[in-house]
C-alpha cells in the first residue's frame, strides 16, 4: 500500500514549487529587465537571496517529513 502524504507535507511541497518558479523568474527575467535601475536590481538581488533561503528551509522540512 502506498503511503499518502499528509496535507501539510503536500503544502510544503507545493510552496517549494512556487518558490522555485519565482526564483527562476527573478534570475531569468526580472533582474535582466531592471538593468539601468540600481534600486530595482538591488531589490531583486535581495529577494533572490531570500527565495534561495526559503527553498533551502522548505527542502529540509520536507526531508524530515519523508523519512
N, CA, C and O atoms as a Tripos MOL2 file, in Angstrom:
@<TRIPOS>MOLECULE
protein
  268   267    67     0     0
PROTEIN
NO_CHARGES

@<TRIPOS>ATOM
      1 N           0.8410   -1.1710    0.0000 N.3       1 UNK1
      2 CA          0.0000    0.0000    0.0000 C.3       1 UNK1
      3 C           0.8960    1.2470    0.0000 C.2       1 UNK1
      4 O           1.8750    1.3120    0.7430 O.2       1 UNK1
      5 N           0.5560    2.2250   -0.8300 N.am      2 UNK2
      6 CA          1.3370    3.4530   -0.8990 C.3       2 UNK2
      7 C           1.0370    4.3330    0.3030 C.2       2 UNK2
      8 O          -0.0910    4.3910    0.7930 O.2       2 UNK2
      9 N           2.0620    5.0070    0.7580 N.am      3 UNK3
     10 CA          1.9100    5.9260    1.8770 C.3       3 UNK3
     11 C           1.4060    7.2680    1.3420 C.2       3 UNK3
     12 O           2.0060    7.8380    0.4310 O.2       3 UNK3
     13 N           0.3380    7.7580    1.8890 N.am      4 UNK4
     14 CA         -0.2210    9.0450    1.4690 C.3       4 UNK4
     15 C           0.5070   10.1740    2.2000 C.2       4 UNK4
     16 O           0.8860   10.0330    3.3620 O.2       4 UNK4
     17 N           0.6920   11.2750    1.5100 N.am      5 UNK5
     18 CA          1.2840   12.4440    2.1480 C.3       5 UNK5
     19 C           0.2230   13.1590    2.9710 C.2       5 UNK5
     20 O          -0.9370   13.2540    2.5700 O.2       5 UNK5
     21 N           0.6300   13.6490    4.1060 N.am      6 UNK6
     22 CA         -0.2820   14.4520    4.9070 C.3       6 UNK6
     23 C          -0.4470   15.8000    4.2260 C.2       6 UNK6
     24 O           0.4220   16.2350    3.4710 O.2       6 UNK6
     25 N          -1.5490   16.4460    4.4920 N.am      7 UNK7
     26 CA         -1.8410   17.7310    3.8530 C.3       7 UNK7
     27 C          -0.7140   18.7440    4.0410 C.2       7 UNK7
     28 O          -0.3430   19.4390    3.0960 O.2       7 UNK7
     29 N          -0.1720   18.8330    5.2470 N.am      8 UNK8
     30 CA          0.8470   19.8550    5.4850 C.3       8 UNK8
     31 C           2.1480   19.5590    4.7330 C.2       8 UNK8
     32 O           2.8760   20.4880    4.3810 O.2       8 UNK8
     33 N           2.4450   18.3030    4.4860 N.am      9 UNK9
     34 CA          3.6370   17.9590    3.7030 C.3       9 UNK9
     35 C           3.3970   18.3090    2.2310 C.2       9 UNK9
     36 O           4.2810   18.8340    1.5550 O.2       9 UNK9
     37 N           2.2110   18.0150    1.7590 N.am     10 UNK10
     38 CA          1.8490   18.4040    0.3960 C.3      10 UNK10
     39 C           1.9380   19.9190    0.2480 C.2      10 UNK10
     40 O           2.4270   20.4180   -0.7650 O.2      10 UNK10
     41 N           1.4650   20.6510    1.2540 N.am     11 UNK11
     42 CA          1.5210   22.1170    1.2300 C.3      11 UNK11
     43 C           2.9650   22.6060    1.1490 C.2      11 UNK11
     44 O           3.2610   23.5490    0.4160 O.2      11 UNK11
     45 N           3.8570   21.9730    1.8950 N.am     12 UNK12
     46 CA          5.2760   22.3370    1.8430 C.3      12 UNK12
     47 C           5.8360   22.1120    0.4430 C.2      12 UNK12
     48 O           6.5890   22.9340   -0.0810 O.2      12 UNK12
     49 N           5.4560   20.9860   -0.1510 N.am     13 UNK13
     50 CA          5.9490   20.6780   -1.4970 C.3      13 UNK13
     51 C           5.3880   21.6530   -2.5340 C.2      13 UNK13
     52 O           6.1000   22.0700   -3.4480 O.2      13 UNK13
     53 N           4.1290   22.0080   -2.3920 N.am     14 UNK14
     54 CA          3.5160   22.9690   -3.3150 C.3      14 UNK14
     55 C           4.1960   24.3320   -3.1810 C.2      14 UNK14
     56 O           4.4340   25.0120   -4.1790 O.2      14 UNK14
     57 N           4.5030   24.7220   -1.9580 N.am     15 UNK15
     58 CA          5.1790   26.0030   -1.7490 C.3      15 UNK15
     59 C           6.5950   25.9750   -2.3020 C.2      15 UNK15
     60 O           7.0780   26.9840   -2.8140 O.2      15 UNK15
     61 N           7.2630   24.8370   -2.2060 N.am     16 UNK16
     62 CA          8.5990   24.6910   -2.7860 C.3      16 UNK16
     63 C           8.5510   24.9340   -4.2980 C.2      16 UNK16
     64 O           9.4260   25.6000   -4.8520 O.2      16 UNK16
     65 N           7.5510   24.4050   -4.9430 N.am     17 UNK17
     66 CA          7.3910   24.6210   -6.3840 C.3      17 UNK17
     67 C           7.1770   26.1120   -6.6620 C.2      17 UNK17
     68 O           7.8010   26.6700   -7.5640 O.2      17 UNK17
     69 N           6.3010   26.7530   -5.8930 N.am     18 UNK18
     70 CA          6.0320   28.1830   -6.0850 C.3      18 UNK18
     71 C           7.3000   29.0190   -5.9020 C.2      18 UNK18
     72 O           7.5960   29.8970   -6.7120 O.2      18 UNK18
     73 N           8.0400   28.7400   -4.8350 N.am     19 UNK19
     74 CA          9.2680   29.4950   -4.5610 C.3      19 UNK19
     75 C          10.3060   29.2630   -5.6550 C.2      19 UNK19
     76 O          11.0040   30.1920   -6.0600 O.2      19 UNK19
     77 N          10.4050   28.0300   -6.1290 N.am     20 UNK20
     78 CA         11.3720   27.7090   -7.1820 C.3      20 UNK20
     79 C          11.0300   28.4190   -8.4830 C.2      20 UNK20
     80 O          11.9140   28.9380   -9.1650 O.2      20 UNK20
     81 N           9.7620   28.4430   -8.8230 N.am     21 UNK21
     82 CA          9.3430   29.1420  -10.0360 C.3      21 UNK21
     83 C           9.5800   30.6410   -9.9140 C.2      21 UNK21
     84 O          10.0220   31.2830  -10.8670 O.2      21 UNK21
     85 N           9.2920   31.1910   -8.7580 N.am     22 UNK22
     86 CA          9.5200   32.6110   -8.5170 C.3      22 UNK22
     87 C          11.0060   32.9470   -8.6240 C.2      22 UNK22
     88 O          11.3750   33.9500   -9.2350 O.2      22 UNK22
     89 N          11.8520   32.1130   -8.0330 N.am     23 UNK23
     90 CA         13.2940   32.3330   -8.1070 C.3      23 UNK23
     91 C          13.7740   32.2860   -9.5500 C.2      23 UNK23
     92 O          14.6120   33.0930   -9.9500 O.2      23 UNK23
     93 N          13.2550   31.3560  -10.3280 N.am     24 UNK24
     94 CA         13.6390   31.2570  -11.7350 C.3      24 UNK24
     95 C          13.2940   32.5550  -12.4720 C.2      24 UNK24
     96 O          14.0980   33.0690  -13.2500 O.2      24 UNK24
     97 N          12.0800   33.0830  -12.2160 N.am     25 UNK25
     98 CA         11.6680   34.3250  -12.8820 C.3      25 UNK25
     99 C          12.5570   35.4960  -12.4720 C.2      25 UNK25
    100 O          12.9140   36.3270  -13.3070 O.2      25 UNK25
    101 N          12.9110   35.5620  -11.2020 N.am     26 UNK26
    102 CA         13.7880   36.6340  -10.7300 C.3      26 UNK26
    103 C          15.1290   36.5620  -11.4490 C.2      26 UNK26
    104 O          15.6300   37.5680  -11.9520 O.2      26 UNK26
    105 N          15.7070   35.3610  -11.4910 N.am     27 UNK27
    106 CA         17.0370   35.2030  -12.0920 C.3      27 UNK27
    107 C          17.0300   35.3980  -13.6060 C.2      27 UNK27
    108 O          17.9800   35.9480  -14.1630 O.2      27 UNK27
    109 N          15.9650   34.9520  -14.2760 N.am     28 UNK28
    110 CA         15.9640   34.9060  -15.7330 C.3      28 UNK28
    111 C          15.1980   36.0270  -16.4150 C.2      28 UNK28
    112 O          15.3110   36.2030  -17.6280 O.2      28 UNK28
    113 N          14.4250   36.7820  -15.6590 N.am     29 UNK29
    114 CA         13.6490   37.8560  -16.2810 C.3      29 UNK29
    115 C          13.7690   39.1680  -15.5110 C.2      29 UNK29
    116 O          14.2190   40.1760  -16.0550 O.2      29 UNK29
    117 N          13.3660   39.1480  -14.2520 N.am     30 UNK30
    118 CA         13.2160   40.3910  -13.5030 C.3      30 UNK30
    119 C          14.5290   41.1550  -13.3490 C.2      30 UNK30
    120 O          14.5640   42.3730  -13.5190 O.2      30 UNK30
    121 N          15.6050   40.4430  -13.0300 N.am     31 UNK31
    122 CA         16.8930   41.1300  -12.8800 C.3      31 UNK31
    123 C          17.3650   41.7140  -14.2100 C.2      31 UNK31
    124 O          17.8960   42.8240  -14.2480 O.2      31 UNK31
    125 N          17.1790   40.9870  -15.2730 N.am     32 UNK32
    126 CA         17.5620   41.4720  -16.6040 C.3      32 UNK32
    127 C          16.7350   42.7030  -16.9770 C.2      32 UNK32
    128 O          17.2670   43.6820  -17.5010 O.2      32 UNK32
    129 N          15.4400   42.6460  -16.7050 N.am     33 UNK33
    130 CA         14.5520   43.7640  -17.0310 C.3      33 UNK33
    131 C          14.8770   45.0220  -16.2420 C.2      33 UNK33
    132 O          14.5830   46.1280  -16.6950 O.2      33 UNK33
    133 N          15.4840   44.8680  -15.0610 N.am     34 UNK34
    134 CA         15.7390   46.0340  -14.2160 C.3      34 UNK34
    135 C          17.1120   46.6570  -14.4380 C.2      34 UNK34
    136 O          17.4870   47.5860  -13.7230 O.2      34 UNK34
    137 N          17.8680   46.1650  -15.4150 N.am     35 UNK35
    138 CA         19.1690   46.7560  -15.7190 C.3      35 UNK35
    139 C          18.9580   48.2370  -16.0250 C.2      35 UNK35
    140 O          18.0970   48.6030  -16.8250 O.2      35 UNK35
    141 N          19.7510   49.0700  -15.3810 N.am     36 UNK36
    142 CA         19.6220   50.5160  -15.5340 C.3      36 UNK36
    143 C          18.9620   51.1630  -14.3340 C.2      36 UNK36
    144 O          19.0170   52.3830  -14.1800 O.2      36 UNK36
    145 N          18.3470   50.3730  -13.4910 N.am     37 UNK37
    146 CA         17.7360   50.8900  -12.2600 C.3      37 UNK37
    147 C          18.3590   50.1410  -11.0800 C.2      37 UNK37
    148 O          17.9250   49.0440  -10.7280 O.2      37 UNK37
    149 N          19.3680   50.7400  -10.4850 N.am     38 UNK38
    150 CA         20.0850   50.0790   -9.3940 C.3      38 UNK38
    151 C          19.1890   49.7390   -8.2120 C.2      38 UNK38
    152 O          19.3690   48.7020   -7.5740 O.2      38 UNK38
    153 N          18.2250   50.6060   -7.9170 N.am     39 UNK39
    154 CA         17.3290   50.3500   -6.7920 C.3      39 UNK39
    155 C          16.5200   49.0740   -7.0190 C.2      39 UNK39
    156 O          16.3760   48.2490   -6.1170 O.2      39 UNK39
    157 N          15.9950   48.9240   -8.2330 N.am     40 UNK40
    158 CA         15.2190   47.7110   -8.5480 C.3      40 UNK40
    159 C          16.1170   46.4790   -8.5960 C.2      40 UNK40
    160 O          15.7390   45.4170   -8.1010 O.2      40 UNK40
    161 N          17.2840   46.6110   -9.1790 N.am     41 UNK41
    162 CA         18.2100   45.4820   -9.2510 C.3      41 UNK41
    163 C          18.5990   45.0140   -7.8530 C.2      41 UNK41
    164 O          18.6540   43.8110   -7.5950 O.2      41 UNK41
    165 N          18.8660   45.9480   -6.9560 N.am     42 UNK42
    166 CA         19.1890   45.5930   -5.5630 C.3      42 UNK42
    167 C          18.0130   44.8800   -4.9040 C.2      42 UNK42
    168 O          18.2050   43.9210   -4.1570 O.2      42 UNK42
    169 N          16.7950   45.3490   -5.1820 N.am     43 UNK43
    170 CA         15.6070   44.6930   -4.6290 C.3      43 UNK43
    171 C          15.5320   43.2470   -5.0940 C.2      43 UNK43
    172 O          15.3300   42.3480   -4.2780 O.2      43 UNK43
    173 N          15.6940   43.0020   -6.4190 N.am     44 UNK44
    174 CA         15.6040   41.6490   -6.9540 C.3      44 UNK44
    175 C          16.7200   40.7630   -6.4090 C.2      44 UNK44
    176 O          16.5000   39.5810   -6.1480 O.2      44 UNK44
    177 N          17.9050   41.3180   -6.2390 N.am     45 UNK45
    178 CA         19.0130   40.5300   -5.6850 C.3      45 UNK45
    179 C          18.7350   40.1350   -4.2410 C.2      45 UNK45
    180 O          19.0430   39.0150   -3.8330 O.2      45 UNK45
    181 N          18.1490   41.0570   -3.4580 N.am     46 UNK46
    182 CA         17.7860   40.7310   -2.0790 C.3      46 UNK46
    183 C          16.7050   39.6590   -2.0670 C.2      46 UNK46
    184 O          16.7910   38.6940   -1.3070 O.2      46 UNK46
    185 N          15.6880   39.8270   -2.9090 N.am     47 UNK47
    186 CA         14.6040   38.8500   -2.9680 C.3      47 UNK47
    187 C          15.1180   37.4880   -3.4330 C.2      47 UNK47
    188 O          14.6510   36.4510   -2.9620 O.2      47 UNK47
    189 N          16.0770   37.4940   -4.3560 N.am     48 UNK48
    190 CA         16.6880   36.2460   -4.8280 C.3      48 UNK48
    191 C          17.3230   35.4900   -3.6560 C.2      48 UNK48
    192 O          17.1280   34.2820   -3.5190 O.2      48 UNK48
    193 N          18.0690   36.1870   -2.8250 N.am     49 UNK49
    194 CA         18.6950   35.5430   -1.6600 C.3      49 UNK49
    195 C          17.6440   35.0140   -0.6930 C.2      49 UNK49
    196 O          17.7740   33.9140   -0.1570 O.2      49 UNK49
    197 N          16.5930   35.8170   -0.4740 N.am     50 UNK50
    198 CA         15.5070   35.3790    0.4070 C.3      50 UNK50
    199 C          14.8590   34.0950   -0.1300 C.2      50 UNK50
    200 O          14.6290   33.1510    0.6260 O.2      50 UNK50
    201 N          14.5720   34.0650   -1.4170 N.am     51 UNK51
    202 CA         13.9480   32.8880   -2.0300 C.3      51 UNK51
    203 C          14.8540   31.6620   -1.9060 C.2      51 UNK51
    204 O          14.3840   30.5620   -1.6170 O.2      51 UNK51
    205 N          16.1510   31.8610   -2.1240 N.am     52 UNK52
    206 CA         17.0900   30.7430   -2.0010 C.3      52 UNK52
    207 C          17.0540   30.1680   -0.5850 C.2      52 UNK52
    208 O          17.1200   28.9520   -0.4030 O.2      52 UNK52
    209 N          16.9510   31.0450    0.4170 N.am     53 UNK53
    210 CA         16.8730   30.5680    1.8040 C.3      53 UNK53
    211 C          15.5490   29.8580    2.0610 C.2      53 UNK53
    212 O          15.5190   28.8200    2.7210 O.2      53 UNK53
    213 N          14.4560   30.4120    1.5430 N.am     54 UNK54
    214 CA         13.1470   29.7660    1.7060 C.3      54 UNK54
    215 C          13.1630   28.3610    1.0980 C.2      54 UNK54
    216 O          12.6440   27.4130    1.6870 O.2      54 UNK54
    217 N          13.7630   28.2420   -0.0790 N.am     55 UNK55
    218 CA         13.8390   26.9410   -0.7520 C.3      55 UNK55
    219 C          14.6520   25.9560    0.0810 C.2      55 UNK55
    220 O          14.2590   24.8000    0.2360 O.2      55 UNK55
    221 N          15.7750   26.4070    0.6110 N.am     56 UNK56
    222 CA         16.6070   25.5310    1.4500 C.3      56 UNK56
    223 C          15.8360   25.0900    2.6970 C.2      56 UNK56
    224 O          15.8910   23.9220    3.0820 O.2      56 UNK56
    225 N          15.1230   26.0190    3.3210 N.am     57 UNK57
    226 CA         14.3380   25.6920    4.5190 C.3      57 UNK57
    227 C          13.2240   24.6980    4.1900 C.2      57 UNK57
    228 O          13.0070   23.7380    4.9300 O.2      57 UNK57
    229 N          12.5280   24.9260    3.0940 N.am     58 UNK58
    230 CA         11.4600   24.0130    2.6980 C.3      58 UNK58
    231 C          11.9970   22.6220    2.4090 C.2      58 UNK58
    232 O          11.3920   21.6300    2.8130 O.2      58 UNK58
    233 N          13.1140   22.5370    1.7230 N.am     59 UNK59
    234 CA         13.7120   21.2250    1.4250 C.3      59 UNK59
    235 C          14.0360   20.4630    2.7060 C.2      59 UNK59
    236 O          13.7910   19.2590    2.7960 O.2      59 UNK59
    237 N          14.5790   21.1560    3.6880 N.am     60 UNK60
    238 CA         14.9150   20.4940    4.9550 C.3      60 UNK60
    239 C          13.6640   19.9830    5.6580 C.2      60 UNK60
    240 O          13.6440   18.8600    6.1610 O.2      60 UNK60
    241 N          12.6240   20.8080    5.6930 N.am     61 UNK61
    242 CA         11.3730   20.3740    6.3270 C.3      61 UNK61
    243 C          10.7900   19.1590    5.6110 C.2      61 UNK61
    244 O          10.3490   18.2050    6.2520 O.2      61 UNK61
    245 N          10.7920   19.2000    4.2970 N.am     62 UNK62
    246 CA         10.2270   18.0830    3.5180 C.3      62 UNK62
    247 C          11.0390   16.8120    3.7670 C.2      62 UNK62
    248 O          10.4630   15.7360    3.9350 O.2      62 UNK62
    249 N          12.3630   16.9230    3.7920 N.am     63 UNK63
    250 CA         13.2070   15.7480    4.0730 C.3      63 UNK63
    251 C          12.8550   15.1250    5.4110 C.2      63 UNK63
    252 O          12.7530   13.9040    5.5210 O.2      63 UNK63
    253 N          12.6700   15.9530    6.4280 N.am     64 UNK64
    254 CA         12.3290   15.4450    7.7580 C.3      64 UNK64
    255 C          11.0190   14.6800    7.7490 C.2      64 UNK64
    256 O          10.8830   13.6580    8.4210 O.2      64 UNK64
    257 N          10.0570   15.1750    6.9900 N.am     65 UNK65
    258 CA          8.7350   14.5420    6.9670 C.3      65 UNK65
    259 C           8.6740   13.3040    6.0890 C.2      65 UNK65
    260 O           7.7710   12.4840    6.2510 O.2      65 UNK65
    261 N           9.6040   13.1490    5.1740 N.am     66 UNK66
    262 CA          9.5680   11.9910    4.2860 C.3      66 UNK66
    263 C          10.4340   10.8340    4.7610 C.2      66 UNK66
    264 O          10.5180    9.8080    4.0860 O.2      66 UNK66
    265 N          11.0700   10.9840    5.8980 N.am     67 UNK67
    266 CA         11.8830    9.8920    6.4480 C.3      67 UNK67
    267 C          11.0280    8.8060    7.0120 C.2      67 UNK67
    268 O          11.5470    7.8100    7.5150 O.2      67 UNK67
@<TRIPOS>BOND
     1     1     2 1
     2     2     3 1
     3     3     4 2
     4     3     5 am
     5     5     6 1
     6     6     7 1
     7     7     8 2
     8     7     9 am
     9     9    10 1
    10    10    11 1
    11    11    12 2
    12    11    13 am
    13    13    14 1
    14    14    15 1
    15    15    16 2
    16    15    17 am
    17    17    18 1
    18    18    19 1
    19    19    20 2
    20    19    21 am
    21    21    22 1
    22    22    23 1
    23    23    24 2
    24    23    25 am
    25    25    26 1
    26    26    27 1
    27    27    28 2
    28    27    29 am
    29    29    30 1
    30    30    31 1
    31    31    32 2
    32    31    33 am
    33    33    34 1
    34    34    35 1
    35    35    36 2
    36    35    37 am
    37    37    38 1
    38    38    39 1
    39    39    40 2
    40    39    41 am
    41    41    42 1
    42    42    43 1
    43    43    44 2
    44    43    45 am
    45    45    46 1
    46    46    47 1
    47    47    48 2
    48    47    49 am
    49    49    50 1
    50    50    51 1
    51    51    52 2
    52    51    53 am
    53    53    54 1
    54    54    55 1
    55    55    56 2
    56    55    57 am
    57    57    58 1
    58    58    59 1
    59    59    60 2
    60    59    61 am
    61    61    62 1
    62    62    63 1
    63    63    64 2
    64    63    65 am
    65    65    66 1
    66    66    67 1
    67    67    68 2
    68    67    69 am
    69    69    70 1
    70    70    71 1
    71    71    72 2
    72    71    73 am
    73    73    74 1
    74    74    75 1
    75    75    76 2
    76    75    77 am
    77    77    78 1
    78    78    79 1
    79    79    80 2
    80    79    81 am
    81    81    82 1
    82    82    83 1
    83    83    84 2
    84    83    85 am
    85    85    86 1
    86    86    87 1
    87    87    88 2
    88    87    89 am
    89    89    90 1
    90    90    91 1
    91    91    92 2
    92    91    93 am
    93    93    94 1
    94    94    95 1
    95    95    96 2
    96    95    97 am
    97    97    98 1
    98    98    99 1
    99    99   100 2
   100    99   101 am
   101   101   102 1
   102   102   103 1
   103   103   104 2
   104   103   105 am
   105   105   106 1
   106   106   107 1
   107   107   108 2
   108   107   109 am
   109   109   110 1
   110   110   111 1
   111   111   112 2
   112   111   113 am
   113   113   114 1
   114   114   115 1
   115   115   116 2
   116   115   117 am
   117   117   118 1
   118   118   119 1
   119   119   120 2
   120   119   121 am
   121   121   122 1
   122   122   123 1
   123   123   124 2
   124   123   125 am
   125   125   126 1
   126   126   127 1
   127   127   128 2
   128   127   129 am
   129   129   130 1
   130   130   131 1
   131   131   132 2
   132   131   133 am
   133   133   134 1
   134   134   135 1
   135   135   136 2
   136   135   137 am
   137   137   138 1
   138   138   139 1
   139   139   140 2
   140   139   141 am
   141   141   142 1
   142   142   143 1
   143   143   144 2
   144   143   145 am
   145   145   146 1
   146   146   147 1
   147   147   148 2
   148   147   149 am
   149   149   150 1
   150   150   151 1
   151   151   152 2
   152   151   153 am
   153   153   154 1
   154   154   155 1
   155   155   156 2
   156   155   157 am
   157   157   158 1
   158   158   159 1
   159   159   160 2
   160   159   161 am
   161   161   162 1
   162   162   163 1
   163   163   164 2
   164   163   165 am
   165   165   166 1
   166   166   167 1
   167   167   168 2
   168   167   169 am
   169   169   170 1
   170   170   171 1
   171   171   172 2
   172   171   173 am
   173   173   174 1
   174   174   175 1
   175   175   176 2
   176   175   177 am
   177   177   178 1
   178   178   179 1
   179   179   180 2
   180   179   181 am
   181   181   182 1
   182   182   183 1
   183   183   184 2
   184   183   185 am
   185   185   186 1
   186   186   187 1
   187   187   188 2
   188   187   189 am
   189   189   190 1
   190   190   191 1
   191   191   192 2
   192   191   193 am
   193   193   194 1
   194   194   195 1
   195   195   196 2
   196   195   197 am
   197   197   198 1
   198   198   199 1
   199   199   200 2
   200   199   201 am
   201   201   202 1
   202   202   203 1
   203   203   204 2
   204   203   205 am
   205   205   206 1
   206   206   207 1
   207   207   208 2
   208   207   209 am
   209   209   210 1
   210   210   211 1
   211   211   212 2
   212   211   213 am
   213   213   214 1
   214   214   215 1
   215   215   216 2
   216   215   217 am
   217   217   218 1
   218   218   219 1
   219   219   220 2
   220   219   221 am
   221   221   222 1
   222   222   223 1
   223   223   224 2
   224   223   225 am
   225   225   226 1
   226   226   227 1
   227   227   228 2
   228   227   229 am
   229   229   230 1
   230   230   231 1
   231   231   232 2
   232   231   233 am
   233   233   234 1
   234   234   235 1
   235   235   236 2
   236   235   237 am
   237   237   238 1
   238   238   239 1
   239   239   240 2
   240   239   241 am
   241   241   242 1
   242   242   243 1
   243   243   244 2
   244   243   245 am
   245   245   246 1
   246   246   247 1
   247   247   248 2
   248   247   249 am
   249   249   250 1
   250   250   251 1
   251   251   252 2
   252   251   253 am
   253   253   254 1
   254   254   255 1
   255   255   256 2
   256   255   257 am
   257   257   258 1
   258   258   259 1
   259   259   260 2
   260   259   261 am
   261   261   262 1
   262   262   263 1
   263   263   264 2
   264   263   265 am
   265   265   266 1
   266   266   267 1
   267   267   268 2
@<TRIPOS>SUBSTRUCTURE
     1 UNK1         2 RESIDUE 1 A UNK
     2 UNK2         6 RESIDUE 1 A UNK
     3 UNK3        10 RESIDUE 1 A UNK
     4 UNK4        14 RESIDUE 1 A UNK
     5 UNK5        18 RESIDUE 1 A UNK
     6 UNK6        22 RESIDUE 1 A UNK
     7 UNK7        26 RESIDUE 1 A UNK
     8 UNK8        30 RESIDUE 1 A UNK
     9 UNK9        34 RESIDUE 1 A UNK
    10 UNK10       38 RESIDUE 1 A UNK
    11 UNK11       42 RESIDUE 1 A UNK
    12 UNK12       46 RESIDUE 1 A UNK
    13 UNK13       50 RESIDUE 1 A UNK
    14 UNK14       54 RESIDUE 1 A UNK
    15 UNK15       58 RESIDUE 1 A UNK
    16 UNK16       62 RESIDUE 1 A UNK
    17 UNK17       66 RESIDUE 1 A UNK
    18 UNK18       70 RESIDUE 1 A UNK
    19 UNK19       74 RESIDUE 1 A UNK
    20 UNK20       78 RESIDUE 1 A UNK
    21 UNK21       82 RESIDUE 1 A UNK
    22 UNK22       86 RESIDUE 1 A UNK
    23 UNK23       90 RESIDUE 1 A UNK
    24 UNK24       94 RESIDUE 1 A UNK
    25 UNK25       98 RESIDUE 1 A UNK
    26 UNK26      102 RESIDUE 1 A UNK
    27 UNK27      106 RESIDUE 1 A UNK
    28 UNK28      110 RESIDUE 1 A UNK
    29 UNK29      114 RESIDUE 1 A UNK
    30 UNK30      118 RESIDUE 1 A UNK
    31 UNK31      122 RESIDUE 1 A UNK
    32 UNK32      126 RESIDUE 1 A UNK
    33 UNK33      130 RESIDUE 1 A UNK
    34 UNK34      134 RESIDUE 1 A UNK
    35 UNK35      138 RESIDUE 1 A UNK
    36 UNK36      142 RESIDUE 1 A UNK
    37 UNK37      146 RESIDUE 1 A UNK
    38 UNK38      150 RESIDUE 1 A UNK
    39 UNK39      154 RESIDUE 1 A UNK
    40 UNK40      158 RESIDUE 1 A UNK
    41 UNK41      162 RESIDUE 1 A UNK
    42 UNK42      166 RESIDUE 1 A UNK
    43 UNK43      170 RESIDUE 1 A UNK
    44 UNK44      174 RESIDUE 1 A UNK
    45 UNK45      178 RESIDUE 1 A UNK
    46 UNK46      182 RESIDUE 1 A UNK
    47 UNK47      186 RESIDUE 1 A UNK
    48 UNK48      190 RESIDUE 1 A UNK
    49 UNK49      194 RESIDUE 1 A UNK
    50 UNK50      198 RESIDUE 1 A UNK
    51 UNK51      202 RESIDUE 1 A UNK
    52 UNK52      206 RESIDUE 1 A UNK
    53 UNK53      210 RESIDUE 1 A UNK
    54 UNK54      214 RESIDUE 1 A UNK
    55 UNK55      218 RESIDUE 1 A UNK
    56 UNK56      222 RESIDUE 1 A UNK
    57 UNK57      226 RESIDUE 1 A UNK
    58 UNK58      230 RESIDUE 1 A UNK
    59 UNK59      234 RESIDUE 1 A UNK
    60 UNK60      238 RESIDUE 1 A UNK
    61 UNK61      242 RESIDUE 1 A UNK
    62 UNK62      246 RESIDUE 1 A UNK
    63 UNK63      250 RESIDUE 1 A UNK
    64 UNK64      254 RESIDUE 1 A UNK
    65 UNK65      258 RESIDUE 1 A UNK
    66 UNK66      262 RESIDUE 1 A UNK
    67 UNK67      266 RESIDUE 1 A UNK
